[in-house]
Amino acid sequence: PRPAATPAPGAPESSRGDPTPPDPPSERVHIRVPAQAAPNAMGQLREMIDRFHGDTEVLIHIQMGEHERCLRLGPAFLVARGEQFAQAVQQLFGDGAVWIE
């Protein structure tokens, strides 16, 4: 039997037969949750994220009085960027509650 080929030093990962992880998305969806949001609003947001599942990372900005806390959601909570998702979030949290960076 022939020995397995050895990749050249410095060869890219893909040429070594290893799966190459996808590049992280360059844009993220930001959602601002106001301090006065309804108690069930986070559950509704979760349902929206499930309904608009996609490939874009989500960051939640939770307002706490004069301060804001930012939480990055995990890979199970990726969304499809788009006008329908943005409109649904704005209906829940108000104008300016969603943006993409």
N, CA, C and O of each residue as an XYZ file, in Angstrom:
404
protein
N       0.823     -1.197      0.000
C       0.000      0.000      0.000
C       0.856      1.245      0.000
O       1.947      1.275      0.569
N       0.340      2.271     -0.650
C       1.059      3.548     -0.711
C       0.823      4.335      0.549
O      -0.281      4.313      1.094
N       1.857      5.048      1.037
C       1.649      5.906      2.206
C       0.748      7.083      1.838
O       0.720      7.519      0.687
N       0.028      7.580      2.808
C      -0.847      8.742      2.587
C       0.002      9.950      2.256
O       1.109     10.110      2.768
N      -0.531     10.797      1.395
C       0.185     12.022      1.013
C       0.238     12.959      2.213
O      -0.725     13.078      2.969
N       1.370     13.616      2.371
C       1.540     14.591      3.436
C       1.460     15.971      2.828
O       2.170     16.256      1.863
N       0.607     16.848      3.368
C       0.510     18.195      2.792
C       1.795     18.976      3.010
O       2.537     18.751      3.967
N       2.026     19.881      2.108
C       3.200     20.745      2.217
C       3.040     21.659      3.417
O       1.923     22.063      3.740
N       4.144     21.992      4.087
C       4.043     22.935      5.213
C       3.404     24.238      4.755
O       3.722     24.757      3.685
N       2.516     24.751      5.561
C       1.855     26.018      5.234
C       0.692     25.858      4.284
O       0.100     26.852      3.865
N       0.345     24.616      3.929
C      -0.782     24.402      3.019
C      -2.072     24.793      3.731
O      -2.195     24.603      4.941
N      -3.035     25.338      2.990
C      -4.294     25.718      3.630
C      -5.009     24.491      4.185
O      -4.834     23.376      3.692
N      -5.819     24.718      5.221
C      -6.533     23.627      5.888
C      -7.349     22.797      4.903
O      -7.392     21.572      5.021
N      -7.993     23.441      3.939
C      -8.877     22.711      3.043
C      -8.120     21.664      2.235
O      -8.710     20.653      1.854
N      -6.838     21.873      1.961
C      -6.080     20.907      1.182
C      -5.649     19.722      2.030
O      -5.162     18.725      1.498
N      -5.823     19.820      3.343
C      -5.447     18.723      4.226
C      -6.600     17.759      4.455
O      -6.449     16.769      5.172
N      -7.736     18.036      3.860
C      -8.876     17.171      4.019
C      -9.700     17.480      5.260
O     -10.733     16.849      5.484
N      -9.264     18.435      6.069
C     -10.027     18.814      7.247
C     -11.148     19.750      6.815
O     -10.961     20.580      5.925
N     -12.303     19.620      7.440
C     -13.362     20.579      7.083
C     -12.976     21.976      7.534
O     -12.499     22.173      8.651
N     -13.184     22.920      6.670
C     -12.876     24.309      6.991
C     -14.136     24.958      7.541
O     -15.172     24.939      6.877
N     -14.074     25.534      8.740
C     -15.282     26.171      9.273
C     -15.677     27.355      8.405
O     -14.818     28.020      7.827
N     -16.978     27.619      8.314
C     -17.405     28.767      7.506
C     -16.942     30.064      8.133
O     -16.743     30.154      9.345
N     -16.777     31.060      7.293
C     -16.403     32.380      7.799
C     -17.550     32.921      8.639
O     -18.715     32.710      8.303
N     -17.237     33.616      9.727
C     -18.321     34.210     10.518
C     -18.997     35.297      9.695
O     -18.358     35.926      8.852
N     -20.284     35.521      9.933
C     -20.961     36.551      9.154
C     -20.347     37.908      9.426
O     -19.928     38.202     10.546
N     -20.297     38.733      8.392
C     -19.689     40.046      8.555
C     -20.673     41.035      9.181
O     -20.267     42.072      9.704
N     -21.952     40.716      9.127
C     -22.954     41.595      9.706
C     -23.673     40.866     10.836
O     -23.765     39.639     10.845
N     -24.173     41.636     11.773
C     -24.928     41.091     12.898
C     -26.224     41.878     13.033
O     -26.276     43.072     12.738
N     -27.265     41.194     13.482
C     -28.532     41.851     13.762
C     -28.530     42.246     15.235
O     -28.300     41.412     16.111
N     -28.787     43.520     15.499
C     -28.852     44.046     16.865
C     -30.316     44.323     17.196
O     -31.056     44.889     16.393
N     -30.711     43.912     18.392
C     -32.084     44.138     18.839
C     -32.036     44.804     20.214
O     -31.434     44.281     21.153
N     -32.682     45.968     20.313
C     -32.727     46.677     21.591
C     -34.057     46.367     22.274
O     -35.133     46.608     21.725
N     -33.951     45.825     23.490
C     -35.124     45.491     24.295
C     -35.268     46.576     25.360
O     -34.418     46.689     26.244
N     -36.335     47.375     25.286
C     -36.499     48.442     26.266
C     -36.813     47.896     27.655
O     -37.376     46.810     27.794
N     -36.450     48.645     28.659
C     -36.680     48.239     30.047
C     -38.161     48.014     30.324
O     -38.515     47.179     31.156
N     -39.029     48.748     29.636
C     -40.465     48.633     29.877
C     -41.135     47.598     28.977
O     -42.358     47.617     28.837
N     -40.369     46.695     28.363
C     -40.939     45.659     27.495
C     -41.877     44.759     28.293
O     -41.670     44.523     29.484
N     -42.898     44.267     27.627
C     -43.870     43.374     28.267
C     -43.167     42.115     28.777
O     -42.187     41.668     28.180
N     -43.659     41.545     29.870
C     -43.020     40.358     30.450
C     -42.882     39.182     29.481
O     -41.925     38.413     29.575
N     -43.821     39.038     28.559
C     -43.754     37.917     27.615
C     -43.013     38.261     26.325
O     -42.984     37.454     25.396
N     -42.411     39.460     26.259
C     -41.760     39.909     25.030
C     -40.573     39.023     24.630
O     -40.367     38.770     23.443
N     -39.799     38.556     25.601
C     -38.642     37.720     25.257
C     -39.095     36.384     24.674
O     -38.442     35.850     23.777
N     -40.189     35.845     25.165
C     -40.741     34.619     24.581
C     -41.203     34.848     23.153
O     -41.004     34.001     22.283
N     -41.821     35.996     22.916
C     -42.249     36.336     21.562
C     -41.047     36.527     20.647
O     -41.075     36.116     19.487
N     -39.987     37.150     21.166
C     -38.771     37.332     20.374
C     -38.184     35.974     20.003
O     -37.758     35.772     18.866
N     -38.160     35.051     20.945
C     -37.649     33.701     20.681
C     -38.434     33.032     19.549
O     -37.845     32.394     18.676
N     -39.754     33.177     19.563
C     -40.589     32.616     18.501
C     -40.260     33.248     17.152
O     -40.220     32.557     16.134
N     -40.023     34.568     17.143
C     -39.659     35.257     15.897
C     -38.336     34.747     15.351
O     -38.198     34.508     14.152
N     -37.364     34.583     16.245
C     -36.053     34.100     15.818
C     -36.190     32.699     15.218
O     -35.563     32.393     14.204
N     -37.002     31.856     15.839
C     -37.240     30.518     15.284
C     -37.904     30.608     13.922
O     -37.533     29.876     13.004
N     -38.880     31.494     13.778
C     -39.633     31.621     12.523
C     -38.761     32.176     11.396
O     -38.933     31.794     10.238
N     -37.831     33.068     11.721
C     -36.985     33.690     10.711
C     -35.556     33.152     10.783
O     -34.599     33.907     10.612
N     -35.410     31.859     11.034
C     -34.075     31.251     11.179
C     -33.245     31.488      9.918
O     -33.743     31.383      8.798
N     -31.968     31.809     10.129
C     -31.081     32.077      9.001
C     -29.633     31.862      9.376
O     -29.302     30.899     10.067
N     -28.755     32.768      8.916
C     -27.318     32.591      9.136
C     -26.634     33.811      9.743
O     -25.410     33.930      9.685
N     -27.422     34.720     10.328
C     -26.852     35.951     10.868
C     -26.932     35.957     12.392
O     -27.975     35.671     12.981
N     -25.805     36.290     13.011
C     -25.707     36.345     14.459
C     -26.588     37.463     15.026
O     -26.789     38.496     14.388
N     -27.107     37.236     16.233
C     -27.991     38.204     16.885
C     -27.349     38.693     18.180
O     -26.837     37.902     18.973
N     -27.385     39.995     18.378
C     -26.970     40.597     19.642
C     -28.181     41.308     20.236
O     -28.842     42.095     19.560
N     -28.466     41.023     21.507
C     -29.594     41.630     22.198
C     -29.042     42.711     23.128
O     -28.145     42.449     23.928
N     -29.577     43.913     23.020
C     -29.199     45.035     23.881
C     -30.359     45.248     24.852
O     -31.417     45.739     24.459
N     -30.165     44.884     26.106
C     -31.216     45.003     27.102
C     -31.004     46.272     27.898
O     -29.977     46.441     28.555
N     -31.978     47.163     27.837
C     -31.887     48.415     28.579
C     -32.256     48.151     30.029
O     -33.267     47.515     30.327
N     -31.421     48.652     30.917
C     -31.636     48.505     32.357
C     -31.453     49.869     32.980
O     -30.365     50.206     33.447
N     -32.510     50.651     32.988
C     -32.403     52.016     33.493
C     -31.510     52.832     32.578
O     -31.753     52.923     31.375
N     -30.474     53.426     33.157
C     -29.549     54.239     32.372
C     -28.477     53.400     31.683
O     -27.708     53.918     30.874
N     -28.424     52.118     31.997
C     -27.398     51.244     31.442
C     -28.001     50.284     30.434
O     -29.217     50.103     30.362
N     -27.117     49.674     29.658
C     -27.538     48.699     28.660
C     -26.588     47.514     28.715
O     -25.375     47.687     28.833
N     -27.134     46.328     28.630
C     -26.315     45.117     28.630
C     -26.473     44.454     27.279
O     -27.591     44.314     26.784
N     -25.369     44.045     26.677
C     -25.393     43.411     25.363
C     -25.103     41.918     25.521
O     -24.115     41.526     26.141
N     -25.980     41.098     24.951
C     -25.824     39.647     24.981
C     -25.745     39.111     23.567
O     -26.579     39.442     22.724
N     -24.751     38.290     23.306
C     -24.614     37.652     21.996
C     -25.299     36.290     22.074
O     -24.951     35.460     22.913
N     -26.273     36.068     21.195
C     -26.968     34.795     21.191
C     -26.120     33.743     20.481
O     -25.325     34.072     19.600
N     -26.288     32.507     20.856
C     -25.507     31.409     20.302
C     -25.956     31.000     18.916
O     -26.906     31.563     18.371
N     -25.265     30.004     18.335
C     -25.536     29.580     16.957
C     -26.930     28.997     16.744
O     -27.384     28.918     15.603
N     -27.607     28.595     17.783
C     -28.977     28.085     17.628
C     -29.969     29.210     17.362
O     -31.129     28.950     17.041
N     -29.520     30.471     17.492
C     -30.420     31.617     17.379
C     -30.035     32.549     16.230
O     -30.180     33.766     16.350
N     -29.555     32.002     15.135
C     -29.214     32.809     13.971
C     -30.498     33.172     13.224
O     -31.451     32.393     13.198
N     -30.513     34.351     12.623
C     -31.705     34.807     11.906
C     -31.384     35.166     10.463
O     -30.231     35.371     10.085
N     -32.441     35.233      9.678
C     -32.344     35.709      8.297
C     -32.555     37.216      8.330
O     -33.596     37.701      8.773
N     -31.554     37.948      7.855
C     -31.721     39.402      7.773
C     -32.826     39.696      6.768
O     -32.939     39.024      5.743
N     -33.614     40.675      7.061
C     -34.643     41.029      6.088
C     -35.690     41.938      6.690
O     -35.793     42.099      7.906
N     -36.453     42.517      5.806
C     -37.465     43.498      6.188
C     -38.565     42.872      7.039
O     -39.056     43.510      7.971
N     -38.964     41.628      6.735
C     -40.037     40.999      7.511
C     -39.628     40.804      8.967
O     -40.409     41.086      9.875
N     -38.412     40.325      9.191
C     -37.936     40.141     10.556
C     -37.845     41.490     11.260
O     -38.286     41.624     12.402
N     -37.278     42.486     10.590
C     -37.129     43.817     11.184
C     -38.496     44.394     11.559
O     -38.640     44.977     12.634
N     -39.491     44.242     10.699
C     -40.825     44.771     10.990
C     -41.446     44.064     12.190
O     -42.088     44.702     13.024
N     -41.257     42.742     12.280
C     -41.805     41.982     13.406
C     -41.183     42.443     14.723
O     -41.883     42.594     15.724
N     -39.868     42.665     14.720
C     -39.189     43.123     15.935
C     -39.654     44.533     16.303
O     -39.875     44.830     17.478
N     -39.801     45.394     15.305
C     -40.247     46.766     15.584
C     -41.670     46.789     16.121
O     -41.997     47.635     16.953
N     -42.518     45.881     15.665
C     -43.879     45.808     16.211
C     -43.836     45.425     17.692
O     -44.651     45.892     18.488
N     -42.886     44.580     18.046
C     -42.770     44.113     19.423
C     -42.120     45.150     20.335
O     -42.593     45.381     21.448
N     -41.017     45.787     19.860
C     -40.216     46.666     20.724
C     -40.208     48.134     20.304
O     -39.651     48.960     21.028
N     -40.790     48.484     19.187
C     -40.858     49.880     18.759
C     -39.863     50.234     17.665
O     -38.946     49.469     17.367
N     -40.058     51.404     17.075
C     -39.175     51.882     16.007
C     -37.747     51.992     16.517
O     -37.515     52.384     17.661
N     -36.803     51.649     15.673
C     -35.395     51.747     16.021
C     -34.891     50.603     16.884
O     -33.745     50.627     17.333
N     -35.737     49.593     17.124
C     -35.351     48.481     17.990
C     -34.450     47.460     17.293
O     -33.864     46.604     17.956
N     -34.336     47.538     15.991
C     -33.507     46.563     15.272
C     -32.649     47.290     14.235
O     -33.114     48.193     13.540
N     -31.388     46.873     14.153
C     -30.494     47.414     13.141
C     -29.433     46.375     12.818
O     -29.221     45.420     13.566
N     -28.767     46.585     11.678
C     -27.732     45.652     11.223
C     -26.418     46.400     11.156
O     -26.337     47.503     10.616
N     -25.373     45.771     11.723
C     -24.012     46.335     11.632
C     -23.073     45.246     11.220
O     -21.873     45.486     11.079
